[in-house]
Amino acid sequence: MDSQLSNKLYESFPDLYRERNAPLESSKMGWGFQCGDGWYKIIYEMSKRIKKRSPEGEYAAAITQVSKNEDGTLHVEARNLTPPVADAISAAQEKSRLTCELCSYSPAFRRTDSGELEGFIACGRCSKSVGGGKSRTAAARPQKPRLVADVCVVKR
């Protein structure tokens, strides 16, 4: 994710992302958000729900990793989970299944064709713009050469 969007999340939810300065052995949040910019809105809404439903103090939820699963969906790890927080995380994961990782358009699908977007969840527009999609227009047929007449008749 873009560093500006990451910083917005860090500034909006400092208690939730407090693990970003922890050593990498205990938290992978030091690597930042390892997903596309299109999922920013999903992560922001998930963070708002977690902040609302999480208890305050040392038992507050802390997100330790936000990345992409092998199946192309959002992957979130957290500490001090409660059932409402786990529900917010699973709702965000389900929402990411149908949202383009690049532009946040919905519906989008997992791309399985070999190309730059293999394994990404992308909409048709993004998959064509990056070059992973095939165009739907038919290839132009080769034209037969026109025959030229040997004699030209002109009437007066």
N, C-alpha and C positions, 0 to 999 in steps of 0.2 A: 504494500500500500504506500501511497505517496507520503512523504514525511510531513507535509502540512496537515493532511488529514489525520495522521497518527498523532501529531501534537495537539490537534483539536480534541481528540479523544482523551489524551493524557491530561489536558487542562480541565476538561469538563468533568472527568471522573478520576481525580487523583488517588482517592482511597481504593478504588476498585483496581486500578493498574499500579499499585504501589510495588509490585514485584518486578517492575521493569528495570530497577536498579540493583536487583539481587544478583548473586553470582549465577552463572549458567548451569551449575550443577543442581541448583534447587529450583530454578525457574527459567523457562525458555522465552520469557517475555523480553529479555534483553535483545533478542533478535528482531523484535518489533512484530508488526502484523504481517504475516506471510501469506497475503492473499491480495486480490485485485481491488482497485478503487471502487468497483461497482457494489461491493458488499459493505461499504462504509455505512450506509443508512441502516442496514440490518444490524450491524455491530453497535451502532449508536442506540437504536431502539432497544436492543438486548441489554445494553449497559444501563439505560434508564430504568428498565424493569427490574434489573438486579439491584440497583441502588435503592429503589423503592421497597423491595421485598426483603432485603438483607438486614440483619440486625446490625446495630452500631457497635463500635469498640473493637476489641482485639478479635472477636469472633465474626467480624464482617467478612463477606466473601472477597476473595482476591483472585483475579484471573492470572493464570501462570503461562498460558499459551493460546494464541489465536493463529491458526494456520489452515491449510487445506488438506482434507483427507485424500486417500488414494482414489476414492470414488468420485472426487471432484467437489464434495460438499464442504461446508464450514466445519472446522474442528476446534472446539474450545475446551481447555482444561482449567479447572478452578479449585481453590482450596476453600474449606469451611462451607461446603455445600449444604443447603437446606432444600427440601422438596420444591418450594416455589422458585428458588434460583435454578434448580435443575430443569424445571419446566420451561423457564425463560430461555435457557441454553438450548434445549431440544427444539423449542419453537423456532429459534433462529436457525438452527441446522436444517430444519424442514423447509424454511423459507428460502434458504440458500440453494436448495435443490432445483428451484425453478427460476432463479434470478441470475442474469448475466453477470459474470465476475468482472467484466471490463466496463460496462456502461449502466448497469443496474436495471436493464430492461427485463420485463417479465411478460411472457414465458420464454424461457431459454432451456436448452437441453445440453446434456453432456456430449461432447464431440469425441467420436471414436475414430474418425478418419486420421490417417497419418498426415501430420502437418504441424504447424506451429501451435495450434490450439488443441492438440491431442490431450485428452483428459480434463480440459477446461469445460466449465459450464458457460456457454456463450449463446447469444442470440444469432439469428441468421445474418443480420447486418454486420455484426462484429466479425463473424467467421468469414464473411466475404471480404471485408476490408483488410483483414490481416493476410488473406490469401489462402486460408484453409478450405474455403468453399468452392464449389464448382458453379459456373454460371449456367443459367437455365436457357439461354438463347442457343438456338441450333447453329451449328457451324455453317458458314456460307458455302453453298455448292459451287464447285468449279464451273465456270461458264464455258460453253462450247465456242470455239472460234467461229466467227461469222464468215461465210463464204462470199467471196467477191465475184461478181459476174464478169465473164470475159468480155462480153459485148454490152455496150450501153446504148439503148435506143432512145432517141429524143424526138418527139413529135413537134411539128410546127404547125 
